[in-house]
Amino acid sequence: MLGFHTIQISLMKLVPTRHFYRQLLQTIDFSFVRPLFAPFYSAGGRPSLDPVVFVKLLLVGHLENITSDRKLLELAQLHLGIRAFLGYDLAQPLPWHSTLSRTRQRLPVSVFETCFTQVVGLCIQKGLVSGHTQVMDSAYIKANASMSRLQPKRSTGSADVTNPIDTAKAPRITASADRLQPIQRFHAAIHKAAPNKAGRLVSNLTHYSPADPDARVAFKPGKPRILAYTASVSVDAAQHVITHIHADLADWRDSRYLLSMVDSTQQRLQTFGMTMTTVVADAGYCSGENYEQLEARGLTGYIPAHGKYKGEHAGFTYDAVSDSYTCRQGKQLAFDKVFVDPQGNAKKRYMAKASDCKVCPLAAQCKGQKAREKRLHHTPYKAHYDRMLARLATRVGKGMRRLRASTVEPVLGSLITYYGLRHISKKRQAGAAKVMYIAAMAYNLKKCLRFNSFQPGSIGIALPAPDPFRWLLLYFCNSHQDYVKQLSPRKPPLRAAYVGRDSGW
């Protein structure tokens, strides 16, 4: 009679020696997790989910590119390698997906950040981090909210530009009337073009998402608008290890987050005795304040200026000593005052004398018909801009720009495509930050495991060096197939294969 027979066998013996999860279990010691989670676990009552199992499950979700807790537990239920990695036997039931979700919600973000810092320290011990050059960038990560469910904010006086509906839970419009005027003009144009169609422009100034109030409307040229978070990432230039990641709001420019990224990365590296000296980023992080603060911190920046910056004014020469301009006719434009433009940017204004412009033969084409005198303006951080542009024009600066494209952009692409950051399934900014920290941990651990496999003491296969004279022998063998068949009658004749040193020829 056929039936089932109980077999006593270790689950680890069923997993191949070179399997990824078995190597990860043998290489990484996850005992550092329990002391970090101990303050948030009770000593009595019903036993809770083991913190090590909890962290391992989250790592498996990102390593397998799974964003659903249900799908993660279904895979772990059937995968022998994952069971062995978690420390569960075949007959031992895995935790429920709801337990995993509730545990993630109840733990603060600081615990996940500390775990990420420990993994960065492990990479530093393995020699993957140089520390001195950090490359920074960001990307939009889709939030778990729908654009079709956006609701208008509560109006303040006459600032309502979208809908007169007023709800008690909706936040108030905090934008000034000047910032709301472009939206008003856009809605007026829509109503004029199509009076019978209900068209609207959704903006972070006038709308919010009830499902996820921290999600912000974001878009890129040529792409539709989405509700998203900003994943701010700092990557070490040596082996592309992530040294900082955080979930920021998507309604601010990247330049607003640069200094916080620099401070967090520098503090994390200093914890392990490493010093950061160079910061590389794209033009989205450009601002005079950032240039000034980087120099104040003793850091060398390689951040290109944005396209709107004008380093020179045609026909005018700037003198830094006297802080003035000189026109083609030799007249001086002295510094007048510092003012704030409609976009909120500080500017330094330089003015010529009205008497000089009145007798100038080029006055009409220089100052215009209505102005009494010629006026110029530039940023108060012109000296910082000039130093940055001169640094970028050097050979090292050009190399740093190529380094940025080949360092941080592939890391962001890998996180989004292969590590479960194509969208954030958790709500609020804290939930998004937890997901990003675990994704960065999974990326760094995989990087650490691959780096460890290529060490001199590890097992590897070395191919023989090519010998140019063996290609002549290969041609001879291809020309005499009968001779080859006599040597190896069960194998096809050599065609385009390389004959190695140990092949017996």
Secondary structure, 3 states (H helix, E strand, C coil): CCCCCCCCCCHHHHCCCCCHHHHHHHHCCHHHHHHHHHHHCCCCCCCCCCHHHHHHHHHHHHHCCCCCHHHHHHHHHHCHHHHHHHCCCCCCCCCCHHHHHHHHHHCCHHHHHHHHHHHHHHHHHHCCCCCCEEEEEEEEEECCCCHHHCEECECCCCCCCCCCCCCCCCCECCCCHHHHHHHHHHHHHHHHHCCCCCCCCCCCCCEECCCCCCCEEECCCCCCCEEEEEEEEEEECCCCCEEEEEEEECCCCHHHCHHHHHHHHHHHHHHCCCCCCEEECCHHHCCHHHHHHHHHCCCEEECCCCCCCCCCCCCCEEECCCCEEECCCCCEEEEEEEEECCCCCEEEEEECCHHHHHCCCCHHHHHCCCCCCCEEEECCCHHHHHHHHHHHCCHHHHHHHHHHHHHHHHHHHHHHHHCCCCECCCCHHHHHHHHHHHHHHHHHHHHHHHHHHCCCCCCCCCCCCCCCCHHHHHHHHHHCHHHHHHHCCCCCCCCCCCCCCCCCC
